[in-house]
């Protein structure tokens, strides 16, 4: 899958006649997303207070780097030249972050922008734009890095570096890339990582399932967004358990699909699941952060897989439907 360069006056990347309509749609979606985030329509996010403090009185670079990444501080400082209203800054950053991701996907002719947008709003927007907004910007540059990874690894490395400047958690996405570059056989890496991941996941079921164990292990963060159990007609739905099942099912779909980043995506999924399982097993409080980060692969991978066979489209449709059906529960727990 070659990624063509953008040229002014051209129909679009690789002559895609639908590129400009997709770009217009992306802009409209980004504005709506920014409006939702800026107005805090779902209530205050978990980290809203911290960001509001930063927007109103941002620390110096030497002080702020201890808590916020340098490129994010630079972005906030630039926006403060125009406004100091937290809602407006939230709107601007969320719109920028969403637009970057949508443009990254729009440049790929073999990806469905509509599927991506729907899936992203359902699965990732509550985690990123609404809460960890600097992660939202970072993920946009990660998507551009993925676009260039198969053809221009050096440019991909530049985008990964920019992503790190907005949030250090994106280092997790660099690990599979380094493994694949260093490995002689991608298939061997995938099989080996899958085996380790399955072993780690299986270890959770020795003393109890992830559905029961994880909330107890992470009880100090029980008020957090990703740890809140939602109730549907009296039955509890654990967000962690739902996330694990969604990622596992998606891994199977990705394995049966064909796209340029298949090896990378599979490796990222199994490493993410394996790392999450190990952290939960050893009762590390921040285990849920791994799932939050790896969740970025779902809308991107679904958009790629949706361009495959009828069976793959059906499978992706089922997964996206499940994510959309669960979205109101996740959004309802933001406040």
Buried (B, 14 or more C-beta within 10 A) or exposed (E): BEBBEEEEEBEBBBEBEEBEEBBEBBBEBBBEBBBBBBEBEBEEBBBBEEBBEBBEEBBEEEEBEEEBBEBBBEBBEEBBEEEEEBBBBBBBBBBBBBBBBBBBBBBBBEBBBEBBBBBBBBBBBBBBBBBBBBBBBBBBBBBBBBBBBBEBBEBBBBBBBBBBBBBEBBEBBBBBBEBBEEBEEBEEBBEBBBEBBBEBBEBBEEEEEBBEBBBEBBEEBEEBBBBBBBEEEEEEBBBBBBBBBBBBBBBEBBBEBBBBBBBBBBBBBBBBBBBBBBBBBEEBEEBBBBBBBBBBBBBBBBBBBBBBEEEBBEBBEEBBEBBBEBBEBBBEBBE
